Each structure stands twice: as C-alpha cells, then as structure tokens.
Amino acid sequence: MNFNNKVFWITGASSGMGKAVSIEIAKSKCRLIISDRDAAGLTETAKIIESSGSQVRIEPLDMSDSAAIMQTAEKVLSDGEKIFGLYQFAGISQRSLVTENPLENDRLIMEVNFFGVVALTKAILPSMIENGGGQLAVASSIVGKFGFPYRSAYSASKHALHGFFETLLAENSKNNIKVSVLIGGRIRTNISKFAIDKDGNEHGKLDAGQANGISPEKAAIQICRGLRREKKEVLVGGSELIMVQIRRFLPALYYKLAKKISPL
C-alpha cells in the first residue's frame, strides 16, 4: 500500500504521534483531513502539510462528544470526501490508583479512548466499504496488552480497542478493509503531561520513562512502515516493547515485573 493520491483522516493531529504521522504521510502528496480539539495546533500542522505539497482540510473535533463526531463525519462525507485511511491517535491517559480514581474519570477515559474512536469508525466505515475498501488504524499501547499500575482505565480502554477492531477486521476482510492496531511504548509525547489524576487535574509533567522514549518523528516512521505493509499490529517504541513478549510467553515473570517497574 502507498499513500499517494489518497485521502486520509487523522485525529489527534495537533501534537504527538498524530501530528508526526500527518507530516510523514504528507510527504507522499495526498489529501489529509486533520482533527483535534486544539484548533491552534491543527493550524500549525496544516501549514507543515501544505509546505510538503499535500492538501489539507481542518475539522476540529472533541473525541468525548460522540454526537459531534457523527455530525462532523456526515458533513465531511456529504462534501464528497472519499476516505481511504482513518487513523485515530486522539486519547487521554491517567495517573491514579484504582482505589482513588472516581468512576466519572473512568467514564471520561473510556468515552475519549474507546467510544469516540468507535463513533468515528462507525460513521466512516460504510462509505469506505462502498468505495471499495480502505485502512483503519488506531493507537493502542503496550498497556493495551497487559495491565499496569496507575493506568487502570487507560489500559482498559486500550484493551477494548483490540477486541473491537479485531472483530471489525474478521467481519470486513471480505470488504477489503485493512486494520492496523498501533501498540506504542515510550514515546516523547504530551500524553503523560495531560493525563488526569484522581481529582481530574492534569498530571502536568512527562514521566521519566517517557521522557527517555523515542521521538514522535521516529515513531511516525515506524508506524508508516507498518501501515504500508498492512500489518495487523505495529509495535512502536524501543527496548520496552519486550514487555509485550514477556507478558505473552512468560506471564509469571510479567506479574513480578509489573509490581517493581516504576509507573511514573
């Protein structure tokens, strides 16, 4: 698969992996629709995309508002946009214990990370099938493969994405729909900075492990390589990705390590 002359809708495009992937794909001279709740950040991303010679359309979007997501998708499709790739990176994390995290925080994280993603997918998928197929990609995490301290709702939301998109793929392979779940490790984005604590306030800082992670630009190269190859799962990061294999093949060791690794 190549990106040339196709239309891609990318969420979370004002910063981090969403921005980096948008810029990387724009090198292929295509058309991008970019979304985020940060309108100013989208404008900056759009300028870089245009400087690469690709076309861009800005659609501000709050992934916690499923009704607005459906309305925006309807508007985009009614304008004649034929989406080939829908790549979703918008998300929110947490830094709080299960015993401290109130239910409303759990619901907010699930709303953004799962239901918002599902809403946009459901809005676009029928037209994608009608157009002869396409590619869906969604940002999961290594903690979408296992549980991890201080990430209960975040981990749960990413686990849910795996179940949803694996089912979607099983149902729609015959419709030429490709699915890639992007399993990110430590990447230097603002997700830990904007993670919410038990009181719903921003964590406000990069975790030490994340601060030493790979750059969003390097992550984008890994992601785009996996998308071109139509890989069903794309591991993104550095040496920390070994935890995915430890959890799979050495579960007893994982349970020991999970209690010892610093979550912050």
C-alpha positions in Angstrom: 0.0 0.0 0.0 1.2 3.5 -0.8 -0.2 6.9 0.4 0.0 8.7 -2.9 -3.2 10.5 -4.1 -5.4 9.0 -1.3 -7.5 10.8 1.3 -6.6 10.2 5.0 -8.4 11.4 8.1 -6.2 11.7 11.1 -7.3 12.5 14.7 -5.0 13.8 17.4 -3.2 15.7 14.7 -2.2 18.9 16.6 0.7 17.2 18.5 2.5 14.0 19.3 2.1 10.9 17.1 -0.9 12.2 15.3 0.9 15.3 14.1 4.1 13.4 13.3 2.2 10.8 11.2 0.3 13.5 9.4 3.5 15.2 8.4 5.2 11.9 7.4 2.2 10.9 5.2 2.0 14.4 3.6 5.4 13.7 2.0 3.6 11.3 -0.3 1.4 14.1 -1.9 -2.0 13.1 -0.7 -5.0 14.8 0.9 -5.3 15.0 4.6 -8.2 15.8 6.9 -6.9 16.5 10.4 -8.8 16.7 13.6 -8.1 17.6 17.2 -9.8 19.8 19.9 -6.7 22.1 19.7 -7.6 24.3 16.8 -4.4 26.4 17.0 -2.3 23.2 16.9 -4.2 22.0 13.9 -3.4 25.2 12.1 0.3 24.7 12.7 0.2 21.1 11.5 -1.7 22.2 8.4 1.0 24.7 7.5 3.6 22.0 7.5 1.4 19.6 5.5 0.9 22.3 2.8 4.6 23.0 2.7 5.1 19.4 1.6 2.8 19.8 -1.3 -0.2 17.9 0.1 -3.7 19.2 0.5 -5.3 19.6 3.9 -8.7 20.2 5.5 -9.1 21.1 9.2 -12.0 19.7 11.2 -11.8 20.5 14.9 -13.2 17.6 16.9 -13.7 16.7 20.6 -13.5 12.9 20.9 -15.6 12.9 24.1 -18.6 14.2 22.1 -20.0 11.3 20.0 -22.9 13.3 18.6 -20.5 16.0 17.3 -18.2 13.3 15.9 -21.1 11.8 13.9 -22.2 15.2 12.6 -18.7 16.1 11.5 -18.3 12.8 9.7 -21.7 13.3 7.9 -20.5 16.8 6.8 -17.2 15.5 5.5 -18.8 12.7 3.6 -21.5 14.9 2.2 -18.8 17.2 0.8 -17.7 14.2 -1.3 -14.5 13.2 0.6 -13.7 9.6 -0.1 -11.8 8.5 2.9 -9.2 5.7 2.2 -7.5 5.8 5.6 -8.9 6.6 9.0 -6.0 6.9 11.5 -7.0 7.7 15.1 -4.5 9.0 17.6 -6.5 11.2 20.0 -6.6 9.9 23.6 -6.3 10.6 27.3 -4.4 8.8 30.0 -4.4 8.7 33.8 -2.1 8.7 36.8 -4.2 7.3 39.7 -4.8 4.1 41.6 -7.9 2.0 41.1 -8.9 2.8 44.7 -8.6 6.5 44.2 -9.9 7.0 40.6 -13.6 8.1 40.7 -16.0 6.4 38.3 -16.5 9.6 36.3 -12.8 9.6 35.4 -13.1 6.0 34.2 -16.1 7.0 32.1 -14.3 10.0 30.6 -11.3 8.0 29.6 -13.5 5.3 28.0 -15.5 8.0 26.2 -12.5 9.5 24.6 -10.3 6.5 24.0 -13.0 4.0 23.1 -16.5 5.3 22.3 -15.2 8.4 20.4 -13.0 6.1 18.3 -15.8 3.7 17.7 -18.2 6.5 16.8 -16.0 7.9 14.1 -15.2 4.4 12.8 -18.9 3.6 12.5 -19.5 6.9 10.8 -16.9 6.3 8.1 -16.8 2.5 7.6 -19.9 2.1 5.4 -18.7 4.7 2.9 -15.2 3.1 3.0 -16.8 -0.3 2.1 -18.9 1.4 -0.6 -15.7 2.9 -2.1 -14.1 -0.5 -2.4 -12.1 -0.7 0.8 -9.7 1.2 2.9 -7.5 1.1 6.0 -8.3 1.7 9.7 -5.5 2.4 12.2 -5.9 3.1 15.9 -3.4 4.0 18.6 -3.3 1.4 21.3 -0.5 1.0 23.8 1.7 -1.7 25.3 -0.7 -1.5 28.3 -3.4 -2.5 25.8 -1.7 -5.9 26.1 -1.3 -6.0 29.8 -2.3 -4.2 33.0 0.0 -1.6 34.6 -0.2 0.4 37.8 -1.8 3.9 37.7 -3.3 3.1 34.3 -6.4 1.1 35.1 -9.0 2.9 32.9 -6.4 3.8 30.2 -5.3 0.2 30.0 -8.9 -1.0 29.9 -9.8 1.4 27.1 -6.9 0.2 25.0 -7.8 -3.5 25.7 -11.3 -2.7 24.4 -9.9 -1.3 21.2 -8.1 -4.6 20.4 -11.4 -6.5 20.9 -13.4 -4.1 18.8 -11.0 -3.8 15.8 -10.1 -7.5 15.7 -13.8 -8.2 15.4 -14.3 -5.5 12.8 -11.5 -7.0 10.7 -12.9 -10.5 11.0 -16.2 -9.2 9.7 -14.9 -7.0 7.0 -11.8 -8.6 5.4 -14.1 -9.6 2.6 -14.9 -5.9 2.0 -11.2 -5.1 1.5 -10.9 -3.4 4.9 -7.5 -3.4 6.5 -6.9 -2.8 10.2 -3.7 -1.9 12.0 -3.5 -1.6 15.8 -0.6 0.6 16.8 1.0 -0.6 20.0 3.0 2.3 21.4 5.7 2.1 24.1 7.6 5.0 25.4 7.3 7.9 23.0 8.0 11.6 23.9 4.5 13.0 23.5 2.4 15.1 25.9 0.1 12.2 26.9 1.5 11.8 30.4 1.6 15.6 30.8 -2.1 15.8 30.0 -3.1 12.6 31.9 -5.6 13.2 34.6 -5.1 12.4 38.3 -7.7 11.3 40.8 -9.1 14.8 41.0 -9.4 15.2 37.3 -6.5 17.6 37.2 -3.6 17.3 34.7 -0.6 15.3 35.7 1.5 18.2 34.4 4.8 16.5 33.6 6.5 13.9 31.5 7.1 10.6 33.2 10.8 9.8 33.4 10.5 6.7 31.2 8.5 8.6 28.6 10.9 11.5 28.6 13.6 9.0 27.5 11.5 7.4 24.8 11.8 7.7 21.1 10.7 10.9 19.3 7.3 11.2 17.7 9.1 11.6 14.3 10.8 8.2 14.8 7.5 6.7 15.9 5.9 8.0 12.8 8.4 6.3 10.6 7.8 3.0 12.4 4.0 3.5 12.1 4.0 4.4 8.4 6.3 1.4 7.6 3.8 -0.8 9.3 0.8 0.8 7.6 2.4 0.4 4.2 2.9 -3.3 4.9 -0.7 -3.5 6.2 0.5 -5.1 9.4 -2.3 -6.0 11.8 -0.3 -5.0 14.8 2.5 -2.4 14.7 4.9 -2.3 17.7 6.2 1.3 18.2 9.0 2.2 20.5 12.3 0.9 21.9 13.5 -1.8 24.2 10.4 -1.5 26.5 8.4 -3.4 23.9 10.0 -6.6 25.2 7.3 -6.4 27.9 4.7 -7.4 25.3 6.6 -10.7 24.6 7.3 -11.3 28.3 3.5 -11.0 29.1 2.7 -13.4 26.2 5.4 -16.0 26.7 6.5 -15.6 30.4 3.4 -14.4 32.3 4.8 -15.3 35.7 7.8 -13.0 35.1 5.5 -10.3 33.9 3.5 -10.4 37.2 6.7 -10.0 39.1 8.0 -7.1 37.0 4.7 -5.3 37.0 4.9 -4.8 40.7 8.5 -3.5 40.5 8.7 -1.2 37.5 8.1 2.5 38.3 4.8 3.6 36.7 5.7 7.3 36.9 
